[in-house]
Amino acid sequence: MNLLQERSSAGKAQVVGITCDSVYALKAWADDLGGVSFPLCADFWPHGAVSSAYGVLNTEIGRPDRSIFVIDREGVIRYIDLHQLREVPDEAEIAEELEKLA
């Protein structure tokens, strides 16, 4: 994700991480990584409201499915990547979509 943030900066895009974890859990995660270069948002309360709005909240386990959305300035979703927990998203493909927004 840091690589995507670096590449999207030139394309006038913003990478944002959103999870159902608390602010404290997000801070601990970012600290474990040595920091992150993009904002993290806690979709903690009401639990999963943002994830539900985008259709990725897995209510059986109480967290969103792994997903990446590219959304333009008008709020139109231009790209969606859904992947399993251990899968690595195709950053080149996502970067290509981000560059289209420039």
C-alpha positions in Angstrom: 0.0 0.0 0.0 2.9 2.4 0.6 4.0 1.8 -2.9 0.5 2.6 -4.2 0.5 5.8 -2.2 3.8 6.8 -3.7 2.6 6.2 -7.2 -0.8 7.8 -6.6 0.6 11.0 -5.3 1.6 12.1 -8.8 -1.8 11.1 -10.1 -3.7 13.3 -7.6 -5.2 10.3 -5.8 -5.3 9.4 -2.1 -4.8 5.9 -0.6 -6.9 5.4 2.6 -6.9 2.2 4.7 -10.3 1.4 6.3 -10.8 -1.5 8.7 -13.3 -2.4 11.5 -10.5 -2.3 14.0 -10.4 0.4 16.7 -8.2 3.5 16.4 -5.9 1.9 19.0 -5.5 -1.3 17.0 -4.8 0.7 13.8 -2.1 2.7 15.6 -0.5 -0.5 16.9 -0.6 -2.1 13.4 1.0 1.0 11.8 3.6 1.2 14.6 4.5 -2.5 13.9 5.1 -1.7 10.3 7.3 1.3 11.2 4.6 3.7 10.1 2.5 4.0 7.0 2.4 6.8 4.4 -1.4 6.9 4.1 -4.3 7.7 6.4 -6.0 4.8 8.3 -9.7 5.1 9.2 -11.4 3.0 11.9 -14.9 1.7 10.7 -15.4 0.7 14.3 -18.6 2.4 15.3 -21.2 2.0 14.1 -19.4 -1.3 13.4 -18.7 -1.7 9.7 -21.0 1.1 8.5 -18.5 2.1 5.7 -17.7 -1.6 4.8 -21.4 -2.3 4.6 -22.0 0.7 2.4 -19.5 -0.7 -0.1 -20.8 -4.3 0.2 -17.7 -5.9 1.7 -18.6 -6.4 5.3 -18.5 -10.1 6.2 -21.0 -10.3 8.9 -20.1 -13.9 9.8 -16.7 -12.8 11.0 -17.4 -9.1 11.8 -14.8 -7.6 9.4 -14.7 -6.5 5.8 -13.4 -8.8 3.1 -10.1 -7.7 1.7 -10.8 -5.2 -1.0 -9.4 -2.2 -2.8 -11.6 0.4 -4.4 -10.5 3.2 -6.8 -13.0 6.0 -6.6 -12.8 9.2 -8.7 -13.3 12.7 -7.5 -17.0 12.5 -8.3 -17.4 9.5 -6.0 -17.7 7.0 -8.9 -16.1 3.6 -8.3 -13.8 3.0 -11.2 -12.1 -0.3 -10.0 -12.7 -3.0 -7.4 -10.2 -5.6 -6.3 -11.5 -8.3 -3.9 -8.9 -10.8 -2.6 -8.3 -13.4 0.1 -6.5 -12.6 3.3 -3.2 -14.1 2.2 -3.4 -13.0 -1.5 -1.3 -10.0 -2.6 -3.2 -7.6 -4.8 -1.8 -6.7 -8.2 -0.3 -3.4 -7.4 0.7 -2.7 -11.0 -2.9 -3.1 -12.1 -4.2 -0.9 -9.3 -1.5 1.7 -10.1 -2.6 1.7 -13.7 -6.2 2.4 -12.6 -5.0 5.3 -10.3 -3.0 6.8 -13.2 -6.2 6.9 -15.3 -7.6 9.4 -12.7 -4.9 12.0 -13.5 
